[in-house]
């Protein structure tokens, strides 16, 4: 921001200097009126450019540091930062290939009688934010434990996409952008490396990749949902999606709860109270009652 401000000052001073050359009418009232307007216009243009630069900088999201970039590289390698690991896990894994990461994470989830895997599934099944997909996650768990990986991968992909649209409030929209949801809608103050790992992972899974090209090492959402990918998905493909959903859910749980709390609660008929009548409504009722009384009184006199 300091650099942008300095550029704004320099540009403004340059423009102001350009319009304050000594003319023939220097010192007259006409001179001050004309130059005053020109200086104001130059300063306004410079400030508008400064504001635009700040808006563009804000649109790119948080400024990454070295740990964030390592986490994003981990995500592009097919794995988000796991919630059972330290936030700065990514620097320790820097430089490892996707195949090496696959082996490491698969071994970690199999260790100690699959304790980390069982804890992850328990969290996903208990998360209220995933209530819509709970039974599907339960069936994915069953299929994974029985080695039916071909069923798990597309099911978890649609769960992740549905959850992203849910937390982004765009479930009814046709052209929702899940990557933009992760960038824009997450609550401030979250652990930055974890966010960058999710962004890196989704940018790879949702990457545009021509169907005529060779298959990439990381599963691709478009290839799978459009029937272009092969169906030889592995244990590591399932675990990377389980872990991504776990990381994403843990990361956005507070955002989801806040969004649900902001939704209006529908009132039951017994809870509704009669709205106060407006003055015009009361005046109309009074006029009708007055006319009715006069009409009754006059008919009684006549009879």
Secondary structure, 3 states (H helix, E strand, C coil): CHHHHHHHHHHHHHHHHHCCCCCCCCCCHHHHHHHHHHHHHHHHHHHHHHHHHHHHHHHCCCCCCHHHHHHHHHHHCCCCCCCCCCHHHHHHHCCCCHHHHHHHHHHHHHHHHHHHHHHHHHHHHHCHHHHHHHHHHHHHHHHHHCCCHHHHHHHHHHHHHHHHHHHCCCCCCCCCCHHHHHHHCCCCCCCHHHHHHHHHHHHHHCCCCCCCCCCCCCCCHHHHHCCCCCCCCCHHHHHHHHHHHHHHHHHHHHHHHHHHHHCCCCCCHHHCCCCCCCHHHHHHHHHHHHHHHHHHHHHHHHC
